Amino acid sequence: MTSNRICRNTLLVLSVLLATAARGAYLPPHTPVPGGIAVIALDASSSPKPKAEYQQMPVMVVAHGKDWHAVVGIPLKASPGTHVLKVDLSPAALLQVPFEVKKKQYKSQELTIKNRRKVNPDPADLVRIEADFLRIKAAKTYFSPNAPPSLALRWPVTGRISSVFGLRRILNGQARNPHSGLDIAAPEGTKILAPADGIVLETGDFFYNGNTVFVDHGNGLITMFCHLSAIDRHVGDKVRTGDLLGKVGATGRVTGPHLHFGVLLNGQLVDPTLLLPTRQ
């Protein structure tokens, strides 16, 4: 998508609005860092609803106040600097909209995993991991056309935050991928509740994630619940906020019972706390 000049009647407003400064439905705070969310306001004169794309993935566009807004999930491994959001204002214009991603340094965390195969898998494990990867990737990158009923999520379980998002993980002395979710420690069997309305997209028992549930909330907003002791839903089930999804467990690669809670936007895992209320 290219554009040399933006005419006034299709002007793209590049100002980014914080949720507290805007009217209408909740928007997450503009947090343009690796693992964050960029919230970009699009001119209301663009009608019908614009389409947006980032790194070859469709991006959520929602109405807010008088404007459309793109809600962009930024990869944890994103490099600081100028990134490009592609916007289709058909039939008026195809635009490349630059936005800046700022640097953020996450802390490190060292963990000891007793089951060595969960750190250095055997050849047979690798076959399973590859099959798991394909199913998990399909769930993570799913994009349904329906807009989410809300971008304000509820906490899925009550417990202590044992690992925050973005930690650089060192497992048994070996560097691994950054922590891409929020770990909430709770006793095994604690109920896990849906943080918003949605449809169960995928369930399964995976090598690293253990018993896992994915819920589609619309427009690329997916929530992920890992290490469950029990799954209480089936693929295709419609859930409302507060409905039971499963129970806290210690399946997969863990050091103890907890919920690994992940949030995805346009296929990218972002900091769940950006969509959750502040804990009291």
C-alpha positions in Angstrom: 0.0 0.0 0.0 1.5 3.4 -1.0 0.4 7.0 -0.8 2.4 10.2 -1.7 0.0 12.7 -0.2 -3.1 12.5 1.9 -6.0 14.6 0.7 -8.0 16.6 3.2 -11.2 14.5 2.9 -9.2 11.3 3.7 -6.8 12.8 6.1 -5.4 10.2 8.6 -5.2 11.7 12.0 -1.9 10.4 13.4 -2.6 11.6 17.0 -2.8 8.7 19.4 -5.4 8.9 22.1 -5.2 7.6 25.6 -8.4 5.9 26.8 -8.9 8.6 29.5 -8.9 11.3 26.9 -11.5 9.7 24.6 -15.2 9.2 24.7 -17.0 5.9 24.0 -15.9 2.3 24.7 -12.8 1.5 26.6 -9.5 1.6 24.7 -6.2 0.3 26.2 -3.5 2.8 26.9 -1.2 3.7 24.0 1.9 1.7 24.9 4.1 1.5 21.8 6.9 -0.8 23.2 7.8 -4.4 22.5 4.9 -6.5 23.9 2.7 -3.4 24.1 -0.2 -1.9 22.2 -0.3 1.0 19.8 -3.6 2.8 19.6 -3.9 4.9 16.5 -6.9 7.1 15.7 -8.2 7.1 12.1 -10.2 10.0 10.6 -14.0 9.5 10.9 -14.4 10.7 7.3 -13.2 7.3 6.2 -16.3 5.2 5.6 -17.0 2.3 5.5 -14.8 0.9 8.3 -11.1 0.9 7.3 -9.0 -2.2 7.1 -5.6 -2.3 8.7 -2.6 -4.6 8.5 0.6 -4.9 10.5 3.4 -7.3 9.6 1.1 -9.1 7.2 -1.6 -9.7 9.8 -5.0 -8.1 10.0 -5.4 -5.6 12.8 -8.4 -4.8 15.0 -10.2 -1.6 14.0 -12.9 -0.4 16.4 -15.2 2.6 16.6 -14.4 5.0 19.5 -16.0 8.4 19.9 -16.3 9.9 16.4 -13.3 8.0 14.9 -12.1 4.6 14.0 -9.1 3.3 15.9 -6.5 0.7 15.1 -5.5 -1.4 18.1 -2.1 -2.9 17.2 -0.3 -5.7 19.1 3.5 -5.2 19.0 5.7 -8.3 19.1 7.9 -8.8 22.2 10.9 -9.1 19.9 10.1 -5.9 18.0 13.0 -3.6 17.4 12.7 0.0 18.5 12.2 2.6 15.7 9.7 3.3 13.0 7.1 0.7 12.2 4.4 0.8 9.5 0.6 0.3 9.8 -1.0 -0.3 6.4 -4.5 1.2 6.2 -7.0 0.6 3.4 -9.5 3.5 3.2 -11.1 2.1 0.0 -12.1 3.5 -2.3 -10.4 6.7 -1.2 -6.8 5.7 -0.4 -4.2 3.1 0.6 -1.9 4.5 3.2 1.3 3.5 5.0 1.1 5.0 8.5 4.3 5.2 10.5 4.4 4.9 14.2 7.3 4.7 16.7 8.1 1.8 18.9 10.1 2.8 22.0 12.7 0.7 23.7 11.8 -1.2 26.8 14.1 -3.3 29.0 12.5 -6.3 30.7 14.0 -7.9 33.8 15.4 -11.4 33.9 14.2 -14.5 35.8 16.0 -17.7 36.5 14.0 -20.9 37.1 14.9 -24.5 37.8 12.7 -27.1 35.9 13.0 -30.5 37.5 11.8 -32.4 34.4 14.9 -31.9 32.1 12.9 -32.9 29.0 10.8 -29.7 29.4 14.0 -27.7 28.8 15.9 -30.1 26.5 13.3 -32.3 24.8 14.1 -35.8 23.5 13.8 -36.5 19.8 10.4 -38.1 20.3 9.3 -35.0 22.2 10.2 -32.8 19.2 7.8 -34.6 17.0 5.0 -33.8 19.4 6.2 -30.2 19.9 6.1 -29.6 16.1 2.5 -30.9 16.0 1.6 -28.7 19.0 3.2 -25.7 17.3 0.9 -25.9 14.2 -2.2 -26.1 16.3 -1.1 -23.3 18.6 -0.1 -21.1 15.8 -3.5 -21.5 14.1 -5.2 -20.5 17.3 -2.9 -17.5 17.9 -3.3 -16.1 14.4 -7.1 -16.6 14.1 -9.0 -13.5 13.1 -12.8 -13.4 13.2 -14.6 -10.4 11.6 -16.8 -9.7 14.6 -15.8 -6.8 16.9 -15.1 -7.8 20.5 -17.9 -6.7 22.9 -15.3 -5.0 25.1 -11.5 -4.5 25.3 -11.7 -4.3 29.1 -11.0 -7.8 30.4 -11.6 -9.2 33.9 -9.1 -11.2 35.9 -9.6 -14.9 35.1 -8.5 -16.1 38.5 -7.6 -14.6 41.9 -4.0 -15.3 43.1 -0.5 -13.9 43.5 1.4 -12.7 40.4 4.3 -15.0 40.3 5.8 -14.0 36.9 5.1 -10.7 35.1 5.0 -10.3 31.3 8.2 -9.9 29.3 10.7 -11.5 31.7 13.8 -12.8 30.0 13.7 -16.4 31.0 16.8 -18.5 32.0 15.7 -22.1 32.5 18.3 -24.4 34.2 21.0 -22.0 33.2 19.9 -21.7 29.6 18.4 -18.6 28.0 14.9 -19.1 26.5 12.3 -16.9 24.9 10.9 -14.0 27.0 7.9 -14.8 29.2 4.9 -14.0 27.0 2.1 -14.0 29.5 1.2 -13.4 33.1 1.6 -16.1 35.7 -1.0 -16.2 38.5 -0.2 -18.6 41.3 -3.2 -20.3 42.9 -4.0 -23.6 44.5 -4.6 -26.5 42.2 -8.3 -26.8 41.3 -9.0 -23.0 41.6 -11.7 -22.0 39.1 -10.6 -20.1 35.9 -13.3 -17.8 34.6 -13.7 -16.2 31.2 -12.4 -12.6 31.2 -14.9 -11.6 28.4 -17.6 -13.0 26.1 -16.2 -15.2 23.4 -16.1 -18.6 21.7 -13.8 -21.4 22.6 -11.4 -21.6 19.7 -9.1 -24.5 20.7 -8.3 -26.8 23.6 -5.6 -29.4 24.0 -2.9 -31.0 26.1 0.4 -29.5 24.8 4.0 -30.4 25.7 5.0 -27.0 27.1 1.7 -25.4 27.8 -0.1 -28.4 29.3 -3.9 -28.4 29.3 -4.8 -25.2 27.4 -7.8 -23.3 26.3 -8.0 -20.5 23.7 -11.0 -18.2 23.6 -11.7 -15.9 20.6 -13.2 -12.6 21.5 -13.3 -11.1 18.0 -11.1 -9.1 15.6 -7.9 -10.9 16.6 -8.3 -10.6 20.4 -7.5 -14.1 21.7 -7.0 -15.1 25.3 -5.0 -18.2 26.3 -5.1 -20.2 29.5 -2.3 -22.7 30.2 -1.2 -25.5 32.6 -4.8 -26.4 33.6 -5.6 -29.4 35.8 -9.0 -29.7 34.0 -10.7 -28.2 30.9 -14.4 -27.6 31.4 -15.2 -26.4 27.8 -15.3 -27.7 24.3 -14.3 -26.1 21.0 -17.2 -24.1 19.7 -18.7 -23.4 23.1 -20.0 -19.8 23.6 -18.9 -18.3 26.9 -20.0 -15.2 28.8 -17.8 -13.2 31.1 -17.4 -15.1 34.3 -18.2 -18.6 32.9 -16.1 -21.5 34.0 -13.3 -22.4 31.5 -11.3 -24.9 33.6 -9.2 -25.2 36.8 -5.7 -24.2 37.8 -3.1 -27.0 37.5 0.6 -27.8 37.0 0.6 -29.5 33.6 3.3 -28.8 31.0 6.5 -27.0 31.8 5.9 -25.5 35.3 7.5 -25.2 38.7 4.2 -25.3 40.6 0.4 -24.8 40.2 -0.5 -21.6 38.4 -2.4 -20.1 35.5 -0.4 -18.8 32.6 -2.7 -16.1 31.1 -1.9 -14.9 27.6 -3.5 -12.1 25.5 -3.0 -11.9 21.7 -3.8 -9.1 19.3 -3.1 -9.6 15.6 -1.3 -12.8 16.4 1.1 -11.1 18.9 1.3 -11.8 22.6 0.9 -8.5 24.5 1.1 -7.5 28.2 -2.3 -8.7 29.6 -2.2 -6.0 32.3 -2.9 -3.4 29.5 -6.4 -4.8 29.2 -7.0 -5.7 32.9 -8.2 -3.4 35.8 -5.6 -2.5 38.4 -5.5 -5.0 41.2 -6.5 -3.7 44.6 
